[in-house]
Amino acid sequence: MQLLGLDSLAVVLFVLAAAVAQDASASGTCMGDCDLHPSLLERVRKDVAWLDEAGGITDAMIRNISLVCDAKIKHQCNVKAVRMMIKDGEIYLNSLHPDWRLGPPELLGFLLELYETSKMYRLPDLEFAYNGDDDASSPIFDWIDRSSLRVTFHGGPFPLLAWSKSNKSMVQLVPYSGAFRCTDDSFDNLLARLDEIRRVAWPEKRTVAFGRWNEFCAQYMYEMPTLPSGESFICPRQWLPTLSEQHHEVMDVGAMGGTLRGQRVSAVPLMHQNAYKYLVSTDGWAISSKFDKYLLLGSTIIKAQSSRYGFYYDALRQDEHYVAAMNTSRDDILGVIEWLKSHDVEAERMAVATQQFAVRHLHRNARLCYYRTLMTELGKRMRFTPDCSQRKLCLPLGRFLDYLTTKRETAHACRYQEVLVRYGTGRGTPAYDSFSDEAIKELLADPKYWPRDTDIPPLPNEPYFPGAPRRLRRR
């Protein structure tokens, strides 16, 4: 990591202090407090409950993660399960994302947020994996038939963290931290501009349902059940722009790069979307990262039906924090918009309640509190003592984050210094010094690098990723 000049360091410290103060004022709590929304606490408990049935987290269970990429690394399997360990309060990577996938914020934001959590709270000794794919809703780790699953997993699945899931998935939900803190239009940046967002008063907003997105649809969209109207479900990102073309007086919804009323559809900054009373949210490759941000914009959210959800969705109430669409018929959004227009007071009340929820329960300290709670619950279910001597790779996360600040593709992918200036990276410790930049670079250069530390014989195929279809994209 390059040393910061005094001027740069002052700027970093100022930004950090401002962020800390903003978080505290938004939540009404101080740094170190951990007051989780009851529904989020219940979500954590639901997500870890299957581990009690499985007898807790065992060393054999963790070694099973090696089997994910046992035969040949294909279908990006080393992206879908990044192995991690917490030992004596420090976090280690037991596998690495391939170099060509570093850059997007999904994994980087998670690593930084988890690292910050480990510095604010004492986390228990633990081993787990994280789904580092951009499609965290992948059905690969869904499970229905427990008996067949035990055979496939040689005794049971392993704890896996992801930012999107369905009701039949065994993963543990975490925030989509990259979208919350890494991007220019991140949740944290929008929260810092809340006063500016609130300057657009409700009567000044356009009475139109607005939406912009890339036109791609997750595979699960094509597996949704038939609607009560008898119509087959169709991907909202494909269908709603068509409906908007027919009802432009109440809808301005389009896929970027496409056309809408003869005009090419282009992106609209989130800070400008609060000019509309109604914002339409749809899933993309998985749950929408923009949905979290829509909560802050002071508009009523119209959410298209989905079988996937994020870590805080249980705390949201339909008709209190959002209104649903495409859950009775393909075009029921038209009736939803008409109802909102004729119930303007209720619509505004809903927009205010949604914004208040986001400010109170989704700020950075609240997310770190969620991470701490999840790690604590997982730690209670550990049935062995993890140790780096039992793993072929044990790269300190602080060391890896330090490396990321020097790598061209990742140096500006997230605001690392908000955390690293305050807490350091472990520089000077034996574990840190055992990995040079060149050594890390060499590990990342192998796109099929996958440490194997299990005594289970290699598998003849990949039971976890049997040629799963890639996401569909249509123009």
N, C-alpha and C positions, 0 to 999 in steps of 0.2 A: 504494500500500500504506500503510495506516495505521501510524504509528509505535507501537511497543510501549512501554508503561510499564516502569519498572525491575522491578517485581514480575513482570509478564508475561514480560519478557525473561529473568528469572532462571529462571522455570518452564520456558520453552522450552529454555534452555541445559542445564538439569538433565535434561530428557527426552532431549535430543540426546545428552548425555554418557552417560546410562544406556543408550540404544539402541546407541551405539558400543561401549561396554564389553560389553554383552550379546552383540552380534554377534561381537566378538573372542573372547569366552570360549566361545561356541558353536562357533566354527570352529577354534579353536586357532591362528588366524593374526592378524596385525596389519593395521591399515588400510593399504591400498596393495598388499598381497599379492594375487596373482591365481593361485590354484591350482584349476583347473577339473577336475571329474570327467572321466575319459577318455571316457566315453560322451557327455557333453555337448559336449566338444571335437569328437568325431566327428560329432555332430549338426550343429554349425556347418559343418563341412567338407562334409557331404552337402548341406546346404541352399544352399551357394554354388557347388557344383560346376557347375551348369548355366551359370553365368556364364562359365566357361572355355570351354565349348562355343560360347557366344554371342559370344565375343571380348572379354569384359569389359564394364564399364559405360561406355557412350559418352554424349556429350551428346545425340545423336539419340534414344537410348533413354530418357533422362530427359525430353526434350521430348515423348515419346510419352505421358507421363502426362497431358498436357493433353487428350488425346483421350478420356479416360475420360468426361468430361462435355461432349463437343463440341457435340452438337446441342441438346439440352435437358436440364436437370438433373432427372432423375426416378429412381425406384428408389433414392434416397438415394446416388447414385454419389459425391457429394462427401464422403460420410461414409466410404466404403469405401477411399478412397485420399487420405490426408493427406500432402502433399508436404513434404519436409524437406531441409535442407542443413546440412552441417558445414563450416565454413570457418575456418581458423586457430584451431582449438580451440573456436570458438563455434558454437552451434546456431541455425538460423533456420527459421522456418515459411514455406514457399512457397505454401501454401494454408491455409484455415481451416475447422475444423468449423463447420457452421451453428449459430447461437445456440441454436436450439431443442433441439439435441442435447447441449449442454454441461450438465454436472451429474452424469450417471453416471460412475463412476470408470474405465471402460476406458481412454479416451484420457488422462485427467488423470494417472492413475498412471504410464502409460508416459512421458509428457512429463517428469514429475518425476524418475522413475528414470533416464531418459536424461540429463537435465540434471545430475543428481548424478554420473553416470558421467563426464561431460565435465569435471567439476571435480576428480575424483580422478585421472583419466588423460588424457593427451594423445591425443585421437582424430584420425584422419586426415581429410583433406578428402574429402567424400563427398556424394552425393545419393541419395535413396531415397524410398519412400512407406511409410506405415503404414496398415493396415486398421483404422480407428477404429470399425468397426461392433461392436455387441454380439454379432453372429454371425460371429466370426472364422473359422468353418469354412466360410463360403460357398464353393460350388464355382465361383464366377465365374472364379477364377484357376487352376483346375485345368487341366492340359494333358497330352494324350496324343499327339495328332497334331501333331508339330512343324512339318510343312510348312504345314498350314492355319493354325497359330498365327502363323507368320512373316508371313503375308498379313494377318491380322487386326491384328497389332501393328505393321505397317509396319516390319518388320525385327527384331522380337523383343520379348519382355516386359521389364518393368523390375523392379528389386529392390523387393520388397514385404515388409514385416514384418507378422506376425500372431501371435496367441497360440494358434492351433489350426490344424491342417492334416490332410490325408490324404496317403497315399503318392504320389498323382499330382499334388500341388500344387507349384507353383514358389515358394511364399513361403518366407521365412526366419523361423523360429520365434523368439519372444521370450517372456519371462515375462508372465503376466497380472498386471502390476504393480499395477493398481488393487485387485485382491483380495488381493495380497500385503501391501500397505501402507496402503491408503486407508480401508477400512471398519472399523467398530467391532470386528467379529469377524475382522479381517485375520490373515493368517499371522503377521506380525510381532508383533501383540498377543498372539496365542496363544503364540508362542515366548517372549515375556516372562513368561508365566504358566505356564511349563513345570513348575515345582515344584508348583504347585497342581494341574495336570493329573495329575501323577504320584502325588498323594496317594490316588487311587482305585486300590487294588491290584487285580491281576488276579483273585484269588478273589472280590473284592467286586463285580465286574461282573456284570450280568445276562446269562445265556446265551441271548440273543435277537439276531436280526439286525434292526437298526434302520435306518430311513431316512425322511427328510422332504424334500420338494421341491415346487416348483410344477409343475403338470401342463402342460408344454408340450414339444414334441418337434421336433427339427430335421428338415428335409426329408430329409436323408440317412438318417435312421432308416427311412424307407419305401423305401429303395433297397438295404438290406442284403441279402446273399445268403441263400438258403435254408439253414436250419440242418442239420447232419448228420442230425438225427432226421427230416428231410423236412418239418418244419414251417416255415412262413414266419416270418421274424423280425418281431417286434412291438415297438413302442416300450416299453422297460422302464418308463418312468414311467407308462405306461397299464396295463401288464400286471402288474407286481409287486404293486401294491396289491390287485388282484383275487386274486392268489395268497395274499397275506397274510391276506385275509379268510377264506380257506379253511384256513389253517394258522397261526392266531394263537398257537399254543403255542410256535412257533419264530420267527415273523416279526412285527415291528411296523413295517410299511412303509406310508406313506400320502402322498397328495398333499394339500397344504395347501388348505383350503377344502372338501375332499371329506369323505366320511364313512368311518369304519372301525369296524366292529362297533357301529354305531348311534350313534357319537360323532363330532362334528365334529373334523376333523384340524386342529391348530394347529401353529405353529412351535415348535421346541425349540431353545434356545440351544446353540451348539456346545460351550460349556463344560460343558453337562449331558449331551451325547451320549457322553462318555467313560465313562458309567455302563454302557455296553453292550459286550459282548465283540466283537460283530461289527457293522460299519457298512457299509451298502450304498450304493455310489456309482453314479450313472447320469448320462449326458449330458443337458443341457437344450437350449438353443439351440446350444450347442457343447459342448466339454469342460466338465466341472463345475469351477467355481472352488472348491467345497467339498472337492474331492478333495485339493488341496494341503494343506488344513487337517486333513483326516482323518488324514493321515500323522503328525501330531503327537499325536494323542489317545490313543495307547497301546492301540488296539483293532485287531483284524484286519479288513482291508478286503476286502469282496466287491465286485468291480468288474464291472459288466455290460459285455458286449462292445460295442465301438465301432470305427468305421473312422477316427476322429480321435484325435489325440494332442497333448500339449504338449511344451514344450522339454526337459523332463527325463525323459520317459517311457522313453526308451531305456535309462536307467540303472536302471530298476526291473525286477525279475525276478519272473515269475509263480511262485507258491508259495514265494517268499522274502520278497517285500514285499506281496503281495496274492494273493487267489485269484480265479479268473475264474468268471463265471456267464453264462448265456444264450449259451454258445458251442457247446453240443452239442444242447440242447433248451430249450424255453421254461421248463420247470420244473426244470432241473438245479440250480438254487440250493438246492432242498430236500436233494439229496444232498450239496452242498457244506457246508451247515449241519450235517448229520448227521456228516460227516467231521470237521469242526472240533470238534464236541462230543466225539467219540470220540478225538480227538488233541489234547487240551487243551494239552499241553506244547509241541507243534509250533505250535499257534495262538498261544500266548503268545510263543514265540520269534519268530514272524513279526511280531507287533505291536511287539516291542522293536526288531527290525531295521529296521522301517519308520520308527519314530520316530527312531532313530539316523541313518538316511539323511537325513531331512528336516532335522534339526538341523545336520548336517555340511555338506549340499550346497545347501540352499535358503534360507539366511539372506540378509540384505540384501547383505553384501559379496560373497557368492558370486554373487548375481544381477547385481550391477554388474560383476563379473569376466566373467560371461557376455556382457553387453552389450559390454564392451570387446573381448572376443575376436571377437565377431561383427563389430563395426565395423572392427576391424583387418583381418579377412579380406576384408570388402567393400572396404576401402580399397586392398588389394593389387590389386584388379581394376579400379580406376578408370583410364580411358584419356583423361581430360581434367581440366582444372583448373576446378572450379566457382567461380562468382563471382556475387555479388548483382546486379551490373550486367546479367547475362544473364536475370534473373528479374523478373517484374512485381511480385511481392510478396516481401519478405525481412524478416520480422518477427523480431527477436531473441527466442529462447525465454524468456530471463530476463525480458524486458519483458512477454511474454504471461503468464507465471506470476505476475508482480507484479499484472497486471490481474485475474487470476482470484481473487486474494485479496480483492479489493474487490467482486466481483460476487456478488450475493445467492445465485444458484443454485449457485455454485461455491466460495464463500469457505470453506465447511466440508466440502467434498467430499474433501479429502485434507489431510494435515498438511504443508503447504508449508513452514512455518517450520523444520522439522527440517533442511531443505536451505538455504532462502533466508537464514536468520539466519547460517548458517555461511559460505556462499559468496557471498552477495549476488546481485543481479540485473543488474548492469551499469549501474545508475542513474548518470546524469551523462555517459555516453559519447554520442557523436553518434548512433550507431545506436539507442540506447535513446530518446534525446530526440526523435527524428524521428517517434515514434508517441505521440500523446497518448491518454488514456483515451477521449476522444470519437471519435478516429479509429478506434481498435480497435472501439469499440461500433458505429460506422457500418458497418464491414466485416462484422461479425458479424450485423448486422440483416438483411442480404440473404441469404435462405436459398439462393439460387442463385448466390452469388458463387463464381467459379471462374477464377482467373488463367490466361490462355492465352498461352504464350510459345513457340510452335512455328511454323515456317514451313510445316508440313504443312497442306494445305487441310482445311477442316472436313469431317467425315464426315456422311453423310446420316442416319445412325442411331447407336445406341449398341451396338456389337458386344460390349462387355463386360457389359452388363446388359440382355439382350433379354427384359425382362418376367419376370425370375426370380421364382418363387413365394415368397411370404413364408412364414415358419415357421408351422407348424400348431399350434393349441391346441384341446384338446377338454376338455369338462367331462362 
